[in-house]
């Protein structure tokens, strides 16, 4: 049988062509692009969660909760899923992406949807946001789900209103604007599992058991064509972007009630007093990392691309 050399610390390591192709096909199948439908279950398994909630939700069980985060880089796109729920009062799920050199360690709005109320918000050291997505849904003045995509380095954004056509949930693709390719978005708000209400330590097994929520797919070309890992940070904020919950991923140290505007549950109209270095002390990191899925060439020892880290 024909054999091919493969990189190994062992001398004269070989792999049969048939076995190598089988391994490659298995890897490709395991990391096939998910269907963006608002679930991480069944055929859309991402693998293990990249961040699991540590804190019970201070803003009502099954209304404002982030249970776990999942991510995958494959087929030229970044796939993200956040299991949990979002209230129908236009509270915002704020998603920040660090995918290229530069970026903001202190947030400065691109000018959309009152996000200037977050100006001065400081991310954990080592996280420099390049892009910001915020998603929300509500019933008044009409039932709709909205998504904004902002390029923070360019100071520009695109806003997509009522993407599900009069419904608060569903699955669709946006138009184009700042994003040159449509963003795939799905929202399934049916979760009844996960964390419970409170401010104490979350049951992480219960959080990891939740399977539905918000799912997105974004073209890597619209994220600066990152050559390796992508860092992500997310939290639930109020309608005006100026009163934070305690639902952050990665999760916060417990016990932790909602942060509000000033970190103590008070309202100031701005998040400028919040510094994530306070909430991710020591070696804790205020982001989770998505790395490219391994491919057939990597398994055959023919590519050193996968796992390449960005240097700043």
Rosetta blueprint (number, residue, H / E / L):
1 X L
2 X L
3 X E
4 X E
5 X E
6 X L
7 X L
8 X L
9 X L
10 X L
11 X L
12 X L
13 X L
14 X E
15 X E
16 X E
17 X H
18 X H
19 X H
20 X H
21 X H
22 X H
23 X H
24 X H
25 X H
26 X H
27 X H
28 X H
29 X H
30 X H
31 X L
32 X L
33 X L
34 X L
35 X L
36 X L
37 X L
38 X L
39 X E
40 X L
41 X L
42 X H
43 X H
44 X H
45 X L
46 X L
47 X L
48 X L
49 X L
50 X L
51 X E
52 X E
53 X L
54 X L
55 X E
56 X L
57 X E
58 X L
59 X L
60 X L
61 X L
62 X L
63 X L
64 X L
65 X E
66 X E
67 X E
68 X E
69 X E
70 X E
71 X E
72 X E
73 X E
74 X E
75 X L
76 X L
77 X E
78 X E
79 X E
80 X E
81 X E
82 X E
83 X E
84 X E
85 X E
86 X L
87 X L
88 X L
89 X E
90 X L
91 X L
92 X E
93 X E
94 X E
95 X E
96 X E
97 X E
98 X E
99 X L
100 X L
101 X L
102 X L
103 X L
104 X E
105 X L
106 X E
107 X L
108 X L
109 X L
110 X L
111 X L
112 X L
113 X L
114 X L
115 X H
116 X H
117 X H
118 X H
119 X L
120 X L
121 X L
122 X E
123 X L
124 X L
125 X L
126 X L
127 X L
128 X L
129 X E
130 X L
131 X E
132 X E
133 X E
134 X E
135 X E
136 X E
137 X E
138 X E
139 X L
140 X L
141 X L
142 X L
143 X L
144 X E
145 X E
146 X E
147 X E
148 X E
149 X E
150 X E
151 X E
152 X L
153 X L
154 X L
155 X L
156 X E
157 X E
158 X E
159 X E
160 X E
161 X L
162 X L
163 X L
164 X L
165 X L
166 X L
167 X L
168 X L
169 X L
170 X E
171 X E
172 X E
173 X E
174 X L
175 X L
176 X L
177 X L
178 X L
179 X L
180 X L
181 X L
182 X L
183 X L
184 X E
185 X E
186 X E
187 X E
188 X L
189 X L
190 X L
191 X L
192 X L
193 X L
194 X L
195 X L
196 X L
197 X E
198 X L
199 X L
200 X L
201 X E
202 X L
203 X L
204 X H
205 X H
206 X H
207 X H
208 X H
209 X H
210 X L
211 X L
212 X E
213 X E
214 X E
215 X E
216 X E
217 X E
218 X E
219 X E
220 X H
221 X H
222 X H
223 X H
224 X L
225 X L
226 X L
227 X L
228 X L
229 X L
230 X E
231 X E
232 X E
233 X E
234 X E
235 X E
236 X E
237 X E
238 X L
239 X L
240 X L
241 X L
242 X L
243 X L
244 X E
245 X E
246 X E
247 X E
248 X E
249 X E
250 X L
251 X L
252 X L
253 X L
254 X L
255 X L
256 X L
257 X L
258 X L
259 X L
260 X E
261 X L
262 X L
263 X L
264 X L
265 X L
266 X L
267 X L
268 X L
269 X L
270 X L
271 X L
272 X L
273 X L
274 X L
275 X E
276 X H
277 X H
278 X H
279 X H
280 X L
281 X L
282 X L
283 X L
284 X L
285 X L
286 X L
287 X L
288 X E
289 X E
290 X E
291 X L
292 X E
293 X L
294 X L
295 X L
296 X H
297 X H
298 X H
299 X H
300 X L
301 X L
302 X L
303 X L
304 X L
305 X L
306 X L
307 X L
308 X L
309 X L
310 X L
311 X L
312 X L
